Amino acid sequence: MGTHIGEFELRFPLNQVSTLAEHAMAATEHSWPTWDDDKPNPVPPALVWAKDQGTYLLSNGVPRLLADPAKPDGSSQVVYALGYDSYFNFTDTAVGGDDFAEYISLTAEQDGVSFIELIRHHAPRGGFLLLNVFPGGTYYLSFRSAAAPFD
């Protein structure tokens, strides 16, 4: 595999992401990593962007959203980035080789509009949540859908 220089784009189907986002918004409690020294209080509803065997999003709502509600000890429902639902060597990409979990607040604003409002605006029209990762570990979220720009 060759080295991927520069920006690395991950695409998540909005029709699936919206399920995770609404679960987090409806939850009365939210998880946050214990190792985070800047843990917000209160903990906001968030999507968790994780990378291990593939890369995916999940809800931080408690109780967690299960992939199979009949299996309470089973795995959480996740939405994989298209094409990255199994092992992929991210080492030579801007995503990096180490496993991680990054919490993305749904109530944070981008250009004066909350992230959950943007998801609710774009999800009914299909398309994708784009996570553009840059060398050094920074990332930017955007949307690609048939929706008109958010006014």
N, C-alpha and C positions, 0 to 999 in steps of 0.2 A: 504494500500500500504506500502511495506517495504522501508527502506532507501537504496538508491543506493550509495554505498561508492566508491570513486575513480573516474576514468575517465568515462565520459558519451559521447557516440558517436551519432552524428546526421548525417544522409545520405540524400543528396540532389541530385536528378537526373541531371546529367550534360547536357543532351539534353535540359532541361528546364532552367538550370542556365545560359547556354551560351546565350540564348535570352536576359536575364537581363543584362549580362555582356556586350554584344555588344551594347545594348541600352545605357548604361552608357558611353561606349567608344565613341559612335557617338555623344552624346549630347555636346552642346557648353557651357552649364552651369550645375552646380552640386550643390545639396543641401548639407548642413552640419548642425548639431545641433547648435542653437544659444547659448546654454549653455556651449559649449565646449571652455574652456579657451585657448586651444592649437590648435585652428582652423588653418589648413594649408592655405597658400596663394601662389598659387591658390589652390582652392579646387579640389582634384583629382577625377576622375571617381572611383566609389566604388560600392560594394554590401553592402546593409544594412542588417545586421542580427538582426531581431526583435523577441521579445517574448511578447505575450499577450495571446490571445485565440489561442494557438498553437505556433509554432516557424517557421519562414520562412525567406527567402531572398527577397529583392527587389532592384531595381536600384535606384541610387541617381541622375540619369539624369533628367534635366529639359528641356522641359516639361516632366512630369512623364509618364511612360509607363502604359497605362490604361488596366484593365482587359477586358473592353468592350469599344472600341473606340467610339461607338455610345452614350456612357454615359459620357460626359466630367466631370461631378461631381461625378462619380462613384469611385470605389476603384481602387487602383493600382494593376497591375499584380504582383503576388507573386509566389514563389515556396516554398511549405511547405516541411519540413523535413519529410521523409517517416514515417508514423505512428503518426505524430504530427500535423495534420491539424485541430484539434478541441481541446477543452479544455483537458489539461493534467496537473496534479499537479506536477510541477517541483521542489517544495519546498525541497524535500529530495534528490535532485540530485545536481551535480556540476553546473548545469545551474542556480539554485536558484529560489526563488519564486517571485521576483519582476519583473515587466515588464521593458524592456530595448530596446535600439537600439544601435548596435555596427557597426561602419563604417569600412569596410575592403577595403583598397585601391587596385584597380586593377593594378596600376603601381608599387606597392611595390614589392620588389624582395625577393624570397626565394631561397637560394642556387644559386644566380646569375641569376635567371630567373624570369621575372615578372609574377605576378599572372594571368594576362590576357593571356600571352603566354602559361602558363600551362593549362588553361581552353581550349584554342584553340587547343592545342595538344591532350588533352584527350577526349573532347566532341564528336568528330566524331566517336570515337571508343566505345561510350556508357560508362556506369559506373556511378560513383558517386563522388561528392565532399564530403569529410568527414570533419566534424567539430568535433574535439575531445576536449571536455571541461573538465578541471581539477578543483578540489576543489580550491577555492580561486579566481575563475573567469578567470584564464588564459585559452587560447585555442590554438589549432594547426590545420592548414588546410593541408589536403593531398588529394590524388586522388586514386581511385581504378577504373581501366579500363583495356581494352585489349591492350592499347597502350604500346609500348616499352618505357623504361625509357627515359626521355628527355635528349638529348645529345646536 
